[in-house]
């Protein structure tokens, strides 16, 4: 099968973080995505040495065209490619594409149906739009970073999942698919402004709702889902490994108590925050009496709402993940499989990562350039 986005053509300006993640999501679903890599001199410094290698998982499934956009011929080549594209993705600071002569006005003039997807940390406007930043800063501004972590320590960096990938890349992918659907009705493209500050805040919609309702305090580790509740937390086992418990509903908590043979009446007071520290101590001592595997044999697959806390080596080998083929191996690299799943338009397994510029000639030929024009671009060191 070709995937649900088969026939959609996307041009990705190569960058880091959310833009390649969004492009990977679209390519995973069957869109034809070509990467516009920088044409660099051999031996040029690369601050991110994983880029362009087979371990650059977020670059999978796309071909690469190395193009010198500082040359007029490079810019005109780009604009010609955009005539046949449905989507352009870019993740530079506001104004960079405009200075290259490839801003929204120039591109939409060439292709009025183009969806111009932009992802940045702070957004295309606002007081911080031109400031440098990274995931941790954008999540901090959304209120979500403050709400994460233990009460007696500073908020921990939540990897770069919330800003780069959840609030940035996924919002960009969602936004451009929405805009493509609209463009097919209206015949008009538009700009999609995906800001990681906006996206991270949106991911916190439930917490803001609970706060307005009076059910979410401003104290970290003092709420239902932030490690405050003893029945929704992680615990250390006797072997130094960890398990997760999410027994919120009464029937699930009752199953936990039954399987672990806990009958102390204090557990009936689990909704009293005053008793949470005592209950946390009880459960901490309980789970420290067995290894993680022992707890798995007792609790996994039951209605306790339980799972072992797995590391990156263990997760692909877990029987559930293996049964669902949650992970795949591409070019010798184990990595997450495309998600979500489709009952009919199942996309193929993504192809491997292309090195920068490896597919320049083939891409241009497939997108309508003649052999003579490709040779001219190569002789002019544009590609």
C-alpha positions as a Markdown table, in Angstrom:
| # | Residue | x | y | z |
|---|---|---|---|---|
| 1 | Unk | 0.0 | 0.0 | 0.0 |
| 2 | Unk | 1.1 | 3.6 | -0.6 |
| 3 | Unk | -0.1 | 5.2 | 2.6 |
| 4 | Unk | -2.9 | 7.8 | 3.3 |
| 5 | Unk | -0.8 | 10.7 | 2.1 |
| 6 | Unk | 0.3 | 9.2 | -1.2 |
| 7 | Unk | 0.4 | 11.8 | -3.9 |
| 8 | Unk | 1.2 | 14.7 | -1.6 |
| 9 | Unk | 4.5 | 16.4 | -2.5 |
| 10 | Unk | 6.5 | 18.1 | 0.2 |
| 11 | Unk | 9.7 | 20.1 | 0.1 |
| 12 | Unk | 11.6 | 20.2 | 3.4 |
| 13 | Unk | 14.3 | 22.7 | 4.2 |
| 14 | Unk | 16.7 | 20.6 | 6.3 |
| 15 | Unk | 17.1 | 21.7 | 9.9 |
| 16 | Unk | 17.1 | 20.2 | 13.3 |
| 17 | Unk | 14.3 | 19.3 | 15.8 |
| 18 | Unk | 10.7 | 19.8 | 14.9 |
| 19 | Unk | 10.9 | 20.4 | 11.2 |
| 20 | Unk | 12.5 | 17.1 | 10.3 |
| 21 | Unk | 10.2 | 15.3 | 12.8 |
| 22 | Unk | 7.1 | 16.8 | 11.0 |
| 23 | Unk | 8.6 | 15.8 | 7.6 |
| 24 | Unk | 9.3 | 12.3 | 8.9 |
| 25 | Unk | 5.7 | 12.0 | 10.0 |
| 26 | Unk | 4.4 | 13.1 | 6.5 |
| 27 | Unk | 6.9 | 10.7 | 4.7 |
| 28 | Unk | 5.9 | 7.9 | 7.0 |
| 29 | Unk | 2.3 | 8.3 | 5.9 |
| 30 | Unk | 3.3 | 8.1 | 2.2 |
| 31 | Unk | 3.9 | 11.7 | 1.2 |
| 32 | Unk | 6.8 | 12.2 | -1.2 |
| 33 | Unk | 9.2 | 14.4 | 0.8 |
| 34 | Unk | 12.4 | 15.7 | -0.7 |
| 35 | Unk | 15.0 | 17.3 | 1.6 |
| 36 | Unk | 16.8 | 20.5 | 0.5 |
| 37 | Unk | 20.2 | 20.1 | 2.1 |
| 38 | Unk | 22.9 | 22.8 | 2.3 |
| 39 | Unk | 25.6 | 22.4 | -0.4 |
| 40 | Unk | 28.7 | 22.5 | 1.9 |
| 41 | Unk | 32.3 | 22.2 | 1.1 |
| 42 | Unk | 33.9 | 18.8 | 1.7 |
| 43 | Unk | 35.3 | 18.6 | 5.3 |
| 44 | Unk | 33.1 | 21.4 | 6.6 |
| 45 | Unk | 32.4 | 21.4 | 10.3 |
| 46 | Unk | 29.2 | 19.6 | 11.4 |
| 47 | Unk | 28.1 | 20.4 | 14.9 |
| 48 | Unk | 25.6 | 17.5 | 14.8 |
| 49 | Unk | 27.6 | 14.6 | 13.4 |
| 50 | Unk | 24.7 | 12.2 | 13.4 |
| 51 | Unk | 23.0 | 14.2 | 10.7 |
| 52 | Unk | 23.1 | 12.6 | 7.3 |
| 53 | Unk | 24.1 | 9.2 | 8.7 |
| 54 | Unk | 22.0 | 6.0 | 8.9 |
| 55 | Unk | 21.4 | 6.8 | 12.6 |
| 56 | Unk | 19.6 | 10.1 | 11.7 |
| 57 | Unk | 16.3 | 8.4 | 12.2 |
| 58 | Unk | 14.2 | 11.6 | 11.7 |
| 59 | Unk | 15.6 | 11.8 | 8.1 |
| 60 | Unk | 14.3 | 8.4 | 7.0 |
| 61 | Unk | 12.2 | 7.8 | 4.0 |
| 62 | Unk | 13.2 | 11.0 | 2.1 |
| 63 | Unk | 15.6 | 11.7 | -0.8 |
| 64 | Unk | 18.1 | 14.6 | -0.5 |
| 65 | Unk | 18.9 | 17.4 | -2.9 |
| 66 | Unk | 21.9 | 19.5 | -2.0 |
| 67 | Unk | 21.3 | 23.0 | -3.3 |
| 68 | Unk | 23.2 | 26.3 | -3.0 |
| 69 | Unk | 20.5 | 28.8 | -2.3 |
| 70 | Unk | 23.0 | 31.7 | -2.1 |
| 71 | Unk | 23.2 | 31.5 | -5.9 |
| 72 | Unk | 20.5 | 32.9 | -8.1 |
| 73 | Unk | 20.3 | 29.6 | -10.0 |
| 74 | Unk | 19.8 | 27.8 | -6.8 |
| 75 | Unk | 16.9 | 30.0 | -5.8 |
| 76 | Unk | 15.3 | 29.8 | -9.2 |
| 77 | Unk | 15.6 | 26.0 | -9.0 |
| 78 | Unk | 13.9 | 26.0 | -5.7 |
| 79 | Unk | 11.0 | 28.1 | -6.9 |
| 80 | Unk | 10.6 | 25.8 | -9.9 |
| 81 | Unk | 10.4 | 22.8 | -7.6 |
| 82 | Unk | 7.8 | 24.6 | -5.5 |
| 83 | Unk | 5.5 | 24.9 | -8.6 |
| 84 | Unk | 4.9 | 21.1 | -8.3 |
| 85 | Unk | 4.8 | 21.0 | -4.5 |
| 86 | Unk | 1.8 | 20.9 | -2.1 |
| 87 | Unk | 3.8 | 21.8 | 1.0 |
| 88 | Unk | 7.0 | 23.6 | 2.0 |
| 89 | Unk | 8.4 | 23.0 | 5.5 |
| 90 | Unk | 11.0 | 25.3 | 7.1 |
| 91 | Unk | 12.2 | 25.8 | 10.7 |
| 92 | Unk | 14.5 | 28.8 | 10.5 |
| 93 | Unk | 14.3 | 32.0 | 12.5 |
| 94 | Unk | 11.7 | 34.4 | 11.2 |
| 95 | Unk | 13.1 | 36.3 | 8.2 |
| 96 | Unk | 15.7 | 33.8 | 7.1 |
| 97 | Unk | 13.6 | 32.5 | 4.2 |
| 98 | Unk | 12.7 | 36.0 | 3.2 |
| 99 | Unk | 16.3 | 37.0 | 3.0 |
| 100 | Unk | 16.9 | 34.1 | 0.7 |
| 101 | Unk | 14.2 | 35.4 | -1.6 |
| 102 | Unk | 12.0 | 32.3 | -0.6 |
| 103 | Unk | 9.5 | 33.8 | 1.8 |
| 104 | Unk | 5.8 | 33.1 | 1.6 |
| 105 | Unk | 5.0 | 36.0 | -0.8 |
| 106 | Unk | 7.5 | 34.8 | -3.4 |
| 107 | Unk | 6.6 | 31.2 | -3.1 |
| 108 | Unk | 2.9 | 31.7 | -3.1 |
| 109 | Unk | 3.2 | 33.9 | -6.1 |
| 110 | Unk | 4.8 | 31.0 | -7.9 |
| 111 | Unk | 2.3 | 28.5 | -6.6 |
| 112 | Unk | -0.9 | 30.0 | -5.1 |
| 113 | Unk | -2.0 | 26.6 | -3.8 |
| 114 | Unk | 1.2 | 26.0 | -1.7 |
| 115 | Unk | 0.9 | 25.4 | 2.0 |
| 116 | Unk | 3.9 | 27.1 | 3.6 |
| 117 | Unk | 4.6 | 25.4 | 6.9 |
| 118 | Unk | 6.8 | 27.3 | 9.4 |
| 119 | Unk | 7.9 | 26.0 | 12.8 |
| 120 | Unk | 9.8 | 28.1 | 15.4 |
| 121 | Unk | 10.2 | 28.2 | 19.1 |
| 122 | Unk | 8.5 | 31.6 | 19.8 |
| 123 | Unk | 6.4 | 32.0 | 16.6 |
| 124 | Unk | 6.7 | 34.3 | 13.7 |
| 125 | Unk | 5.8 | 37.4 | 15.8 |
| 126 | Unk | 5.9 | 38.5 | 19.4 |
| 127 | Unk | 8.6 | 40.2 | 21.5 |
| 128 | Unk | 10.8 | 37.0 | 21.6 |
| 129 | Unk | 10.4 | 36.0 | 17.9 |
| 130 | Unk | 14.0 | 36.8 | 17.0 |
| 131 | Unk | 15.6 | 35.4 | 20.2 |
| 132 | Unk | 17.5 | 32.1 | 20.2 |
| 133 | Unk | 16.1 | 29.3 | 22.3 |
| 134 | Unk | 15.6 | 25.6 | 22.7 |
| 135 | Unk | 12.9 | 23.1 | 23.7 |
| 136 | Unk | 13.4 | 23.7 | 27.4 |
| 137 | Unk | 12.9 | 27.4 | 27.1 |
| 138 | Unk | 9.7 | 27.1 | 25.0 |
| 139 | Unk | 8.2 | 24.5 | 27.5 |
| 140 | Unk | 9.2 | 26.8 | 30.3 |
| 141 | Unk | 7.2 | 29.7 | 28.9 |
| 142 | Unk | 4.1 | 27.5 | 28.4 |
| 143 | Unk | 3.7 | 26.8 | 32.1 |
| 144 | Unk | 4.3 | 23.1 | 31.5 |
| 145 | Unk | 7.9 | 22.9 | 32.7 |
| 146 | Unk | 7.1 | 24.4 | 36.1 |
| 147 | Unk | 4.3 | 21.7 | 36.5 |
| 148 | Unk | 6.8 | 18.8 | 36.0 |
| 149 | Unk | 9.0 | 17.1 | 38.5 |
| 150 | Unk | 9.5 | 16.7 | 42.3 |
| 151 | Unk | 8.6 | 19.4 | 44.8 |
| 152 | Unk | 12.0 | 19.5 | 46.4 |
| 153 | Unk | 14.1 | 20.1 | 43.2 |
| 154 | Unk | 14.0 | 22.4 | 40.1 |
| 155 | Unk | 11.8 | 21.2 | 37.2 |
| 156 | Unk | 13.7 | 18.6 | 35.2 |
| 157 | Unk | 14.2 | 18.9 | 31.4 |
| 158 | Unk | 11.5 | 16.6 | 29.9 |
| 159 | Unk | 13.8 | 15.5 | 27.1 |
| 160 | Unk | 12.8 | 17.5 | 24.1 |
| 161 | Unk | 9.5 | 15.7 | 23.6 |
| 162 | Unk | 7.1 | 18.4 | 24.7 |
| 163 | Unk | 8.4 | 21.4 | 22.7 |
| 164 | Unk | 10.3 | 20.1 | 19.7 |
| 165 | Unk | 8.2 | 17.1 | 18.9 |
| 166 | Unk | 4.8 | 17.3 | 20.5 |
| 167 | Unk | 4.3 | 21.1 | 20.6 |
| 168 | Unk | 6.4 | 21.8 | 17.4 |
| 169 | Unk | 6.7 | 18.9 | 14.9 |
| 170 | Unk | 3.4 | 17.2 | 15.5 |
| 171 | Unk | 1.5 | 20.5 | 15.4 |
| 172 | Unk | 3.3 | 21.5 | 12.2 |
| 173 | Unk | 2.4 | 18.2 | 10.6 |
| 174 | Unk | -1.2 | 18.4 | 11.7 |
| 175 | Unk | -1.4 | 22.1 | 10.6 |
| 176 | Unk | -0.1 | 21.5 | 7.1 |
| 177 | Unk | -2.4 | 18.5 | 6.5 |
| 178 | Unk | -5.4 | 20.7 | 7.6 |
| 179 | Unk | -4.2 | 23.4 | 5.2 |
| 180 | Unk | -3.7 | 21.0 | 2.3 |
| 181 | Unk | -7.3 | 19.7 | 2.8 |
| 182 | Unk | -8.6 | 23.3 | 2.8 |
| 183 | Unk | -6.5 | 24.2 | -0.3 |
| 184 | Unk | -8.0 | 21.4 | -2.3 |
| 185 | Unk | -11.4 | 23.0 | -1.7 |
| 186 | Unk | -10.5 | 26.6 | -2.0 |
| 187 | Unk | -7.6 | 26.5 | -4.5 |
| 188 | Unk | -5.6 | 28.8 | -2.2 |
| 189 | Unk | -2.6 | 28.0 | 0.0 |
| 190 | Unk | -1.6 | 29.8 | 3.2 |
| 191 | Unk | 1.1 | 30.0 | 5.9 |
| 192 | Unk | 1.0 | 27.7 | 8.9 |
| 193 | Unk | 2.7 | 29.3 | 11.9 |
| 194 | Unk | 3.6 | 26.5 | 14.3 |
| 195 | Unk | 5.2 | 27.9 | 17.5 |
| 196 | Unk | 6.5 | 25.5 | 20.1 |
| 197 | Unk | 5.3 | 27.8 | 22.9 |
| 198 | Unk | 1.8 | 27.6 | 21.5 |
| 199 | Unk | 2.0 | 23.9 | 21.0 |
| 200 | Unk | 3.4 | 23.2 | 24.4 |
| 201 | Unk | 0.7 | 25.3 | 26.0 |
| 202 | Unk | -2.0 | 23.4 | 24.0 |
| 203 | Unk | -0.6 | 20.1 | 25.3 |
| 204 | Unk | -1.4 | 21.4 | 28.7 |
| 205 | Unk | -5.0 | 22.1 | 28.0 |
| 206 | Unk | -6.3 | 19.6 | 30.6 |
| 207 | Unk | -4.1 | 21.0 | 33.3 |
| 208 | Unk | -5.3 | 24.6 | 32.6 |
| 209 | Unk | -8.8 | 23.3 | 32.8 |
| 210 | Unk | -8.2 | 21.5 | 36.1 |
| 211 | Unk | -6.6 | 24.7 | 37.5 |
| 212 | Unk | -9.6 | 26.8 | 36.6 |
| 213 | Unk | -11.8 | 24.2 | 38.2 |
| 214 | Unk | -9.8 | 24.3 | 41.4 |
| 215 | Unk | -8.5 | 20.8 | 41.0 |
| 216 | Unk | -4.8 | 21.6 | 40.2 |
| 217 | Unk | -2.6 | 23.3 | 42.7 |
| 218 | Unk | 0.5 | 25.4 | 41.9 |
| 219 | Unk | 2.7 | 23.0 | 43.9 |
| 220 | Unk | 4.7 | 20.5 | 41.9 |
| 221 | Unk | 4.2 | 16.9 | 43.1 |
| 222 | Unk | 0.9 | 18.0 | 44.7 |
| 223 | Unk | -1.6 | 16.8 | 42.1 |
| 224 | Unk | -3.1 | 13.7 | 40.6 |
| 225 | Unk | -0.8 | 13.3 | 37.6 |
| 226 | Unk | 2.5 | 14.9 | 38.6 |
| 227 | Unk | 3.7 | 12.3 | 41.1 |
| 228 | Unk | 1.8 | 13.7 | 44.0 |
| 229 | Unk | -0.8 | 10.9 | 44.2 |
| 230 | Unk | 0.7 | 7.7 | 45.6 |
| 231 | Unk | -1.4 | 5.6 | 43.2 |
| 232 | Unk | 0.0 | 7.4 | 40.1 |
| 233 | Unk | 3.8 | 7.3 | 40.3 |
| 234 | Unk | 6.9 | 5.3 | 39.6 |
| 235 | Unk | 8.6 | 3.2 | 42.2 |
| 236 | Unk | 12.0 | 1.5 | 42.7 |
| 237 | Unk | 12.3 | -2.2 | 42.9 |
| 238 | Unk | 14.8 | -4.4 | 44.9 |
| 239 | Unk | 17.0 | -4.7 | 41.8 |
| 240 | Unk | 17.2 | -0.9 | 41.2 |
| 241 | Unk | 14.8 | -1.0 | 38.3 |
| 242 | Unk | 11.5 | 0.8 | 38.2 |
| 243 | Unk | 7.8 | 0.2 | 37.7 |
| 244 | Unk | 4.9 | 2.5 | 37.0 |
| 245 | Unk | 1.5 | 2.5 | 38.7 |
| 246 | Unk | -1.6 | 4.4 | 37.5 |
| 247 | Unk | -4.4 | 3.0 | 39.6 |
| 248 | Unk | -6.6 | 6.1 | 39.7 |
| 249 | Unk | -10.1 | 4.5 | 39.4 |
| 250 | Unk | -11.4 | 2.7 | 42.5 |
| 251 | Unk | -11.7 | -0.7 | 40.9 |
| 252 | Unk | -8.1 | -0.5 | 39.6 |
| 253 | Unk | -6.8 | 0.5 | 43.1 |
| 254 | Unk | -8.8 | -2.3 | 44.7 |
| 255 | Unk | -7.1 | -4.7 | 42.3 |
| 256 | Unk | -3.7 | -3.4 | 43.3 |
| 257 | Unk | -4.5 | -3.9 | 47.0 |
| 258 | Unk | -5.9 | -7.3 | 46.4 |
| 259 | Unk | -2.9 | -8.6 | 44.3 |
| 260 | Unk | -0.3 | -7.1 | 46.7 |
| 261 | Unk | -2.3 | -8.3 | 49.8 |
| 262 | Unk | -2.6 | -4.9 | 51.4 |
| 263 | Unk | -5.5 | -4.6 | 53.8 |
| 264 | Unk | -4.5 | -1.7 | 56.1 |
| 265 | Unk | -7.5 | 0.7 | 56.5 |
| 266 | Unk | -5.2 | 3.6 | 55.8 |
| 267 | Unk | -5.5 | 2.8 | 52.0 |
| 268 | Unk | -9.2 | 3.8 | 52.2 |
| 269 | Unk | -8.1 | 7.4 | 52.7 |
| 270 | Unk | -6.2 | 7.6 | 49.4 |
| 271 | Unk | -8.1 | 10.7 | 48.2 |
| 272 | Unk | -7.1 | 12.7 | 51.3 |
| 273 | Unk | -4.0 | 14.6 | 50.3 |
| 274 | Unk | -3.0 | 14.8 | 53.9 |
| 275 | Unk | -2.4 | 11.0 | 53.8 |
| 276 | Unk | -0.5 | 10.9 | 50.5 |
| 277 | Unk | 2.9 | 11.1 | 52.0 |
| 278 | Unk | 2.2 | 8.2 | 54.3 |
| 279 | Unk | 0.7 | 6.1 | 51.5 |
| 280 | Unk | 3.6 | 7.0 | 49.3 |
| 281 | Unk | 6.0 | 5.6 | 52.0 |
| 282 | Unk | 3.9 | 2.4 | 52.3 |
| 283 | Unk | 4.0 | 1.8 | 48.6 |
| 284 | Unk | 7.7 | 2.7 | 48.3 |
| 285 | Unk | 8.5 | 0.1 | 50.9 |
| 286 | Unk | 6.2 | -2.5 | 49.3 |
| 287 | Unk | 7.6 | -2.2 | 45.8 |
| 288 | Unk | 11.2 | -2.4 | 47.2 |
| 289 | Unk | 10.6 | -5.9 | 48.3 |
| 290 | Unk | 10.6 | -7.5 | 44.9 |
| 291 | Unk | 12.5 | -7.2 | 41.6 |
| 292 | Unk | 10.9 | -5.6 | 38.6 |
| 293 | Unk | 10.5 | -8.9 | 36.9 |
| 294 | Unk | 8.7 | -10.3 | 40.0 |
| 295 | Unk | 6.3 | -7.4 | 40.0 |
| 296 | Unk | 5.8 | -7.9 | 36.2 |
| 297 | Unk | 4.8 | -11.6 | 36.8 |
| 298 | Unk | 2.3 | -10.5 | 39.4 |
| 299 | Unk | 0.8 | -7.3 | 38.0 |
| 300 | Unk | 1.5 | -7.0 | 34.2 |
| 301 | Unk | -1.7 | -7.6 | 32.1 |
| 302 | Unk | -4.0 | -7.0 | 35.1 |
| 303 | Unk | -6.3 | -4.1 | 35.7 |
| 304 | Unk | -3.8 | -2.5 | 38.2 |
| 305 | Unk | -2.7 | -0.1 | 35.4 |
| 306 | Unk | 0.9 | -1.3 | 35.6 |
| 307 | Unk | 3.9 | -1.3 | 33.3 |
| 308 | Unk | 7.6 | -1.8 | 33.8 |
| 309 | Unk | 9.8 | 1.3 | 33.2 |
| 310 | Unk | 11.9 | 0.2 | 30.3 |
| 311 | Unk | 15.1 | 1.7 | 28.9 |
| 312 | Unk | 15.8 | 2.3 | 25.2 |
| 313 | Unk | 17.4 | -1.1 | 24.8 |
| 314 | Unk | 14.6 | -3.0 | 26.6 |
| 315 | Unk | 11.5 | -1.3 | 25.0 |
| 316 | Unk | 11.9 | -2.8 | 21.5 |
| 317 | Unk | 12.2 | -6.3 | 23.0 |
| 318 | Unk | 9.0 | -6.2 | 25.2 |
| 319 | Unk | 6.5 | -8.8 | 24.1 |
| 320 | Unk | 3.7 | -6.2 | 23.6 |
| 321 | Unk | 5.9 | -3.9 | 21.5 |
| 322 | Unk | 7.2 | -6.9 | 19.5 |
| 323 | Unk | 3.7 | -8.2 | 18.8 |
| 324 | Unk | 2.6 | -4.9 | 17.5 |
| 325 | Unk | 5.8 | -4.3 | 15.7 |
| 326 | Unk | 6.1 | -0.9 | 17.4 |
| 327 | Unk | 9.8 | -0.8 | 16.5 |
| 328 | Unk | 11.4 | -1.7 | 13.1 |
| 329 | Unk | 15.0 | -2.1 | 12.0 |
| 330 | Unk | 16.0 | 0.1 | 9.0 |
| 331 | Unk | 19.6 | -0.1 | 7.7 |
| 332 | Unk | 20.7 | -1.8 | 10.9 |
| 333 | Unk | 19.2 | 0.8 | 13.2 |
| 334 | Unk | 16.3 | -0.1 | 15.6 |
| 335 | Unk | 13.8 | 2.8 | 15.6 |
| 336 | Unk | 10.1 | 3.5 | 16.2 |
| 337 | Unk | 7.8 | 2.4 | 13.4 |
| 338 | Unk | 5.4 | 4.9 | 11.8 |
| 339 | Unk | 2.2 | 5.7 | 13.8 |
| 340 | Unk | -0.7 | 5.6 | 13.9 |
| 341 | Unk | -2.0 | 2.5 | 12.1 |
| 342 | Unk | -4.4 | 2.4 | 9.2 |
| 343 | Unk | -6.8 | -0.5 | 8.4 |
| 344 | Unk | -6.6 | 0.0 | 4.6 |
| 345 | Unk | -4.0 | 2.5 | 3.4 |
| 346 | Unk | -1.0 | 1.0 | 5.3 |
| 347 | Unk | 2.2 | 2.8 | 4.5 |
| 348 | Unk | 5.3 | 0.8 | 3.7 |
| 349 | Unk | 8.2 | 0.6 | 6.0 |
| 350 | Unk | 10.2 | 3.8 | 5.6 |
| 351 | Unk | 13.4 | 3.8 | 3.5 |
| 352 | Unk | 16.8 | 4.5 | 4.9 |
| 353 | Unk | 18.3 | 7.9 | 5.4 |
| 354 | Unk | 20.0 | 9.5 | 2.4 |
| 355 | Unk | 23.3 | 11.3 | 2.8 |
| 356 | Unk | 23.1 | 15.0 | 1.9 |
| 357 | Unk | 22.9 | 15.5 | -1.9 |
| 358 | Unk | 22.9 | 11.7 | -2.7 |
| 359 | Unk | 19.7 | 12.0 | -4.8 |
| 360 | Unk | 20.1 | 15.4 | -6.4 |
| 361 | Unk | 20.1 | 14.3 | -10.0 |
| 362 | Unk | 17.3 | 11.8 | -9.6 |
| 363 | Unk | 15.0 | 14.3 | -7.8 |
| 364 | Unk | 15.4 | 17.0 | -10.4 |
| 365 | Unk | 14.8 | 14.5 | -13.2 |
| 366 | Unk | 11.6 | 13.2 | -11.4 |
| 367 | Unk | 10.4 | 16.8 | -10.9 |
| 368 | Unk | 10.7 | 17.7 | -14.6 |
| 369 | Unk | 14.2 | 19.0 | -15.1 |
| 370 | Unk | 16.0 | 18.0 | -18.3 |
| 371 | Unk | 19.3 | 16.3 | -18.4 |
| 372 | Unk | 20.9 | 19.4 | -19.9 |
| 373 | Unk | 19.6 | 21.7 | -17.2 |
| 374 | Unk | 20.8 | 19.3 | -14.4 |
| 375 | Unk | 24.2 | 19.2 | -16.0 |
| 376 | Unk | 24.2 | 23.0 | -16.1 |
| 377 | Unk | 23.4 | 23.2 | -12.4 |
| 378 | Unk | 26.1 | 20.8 | -11.6 |
| 379 | Unk | 28.7 | 22.6 | -13.7 |
| 380 | Unk | 27.7 | 25.8 | -12.0 |
| 381 | Unk | 28.2 | 24.2 | -8.6 |
| 382 | Unk | 24.6 | 24.9 | -7.7 |
| 383 | Unk | 23.9 | 21.2 | -6.8 |
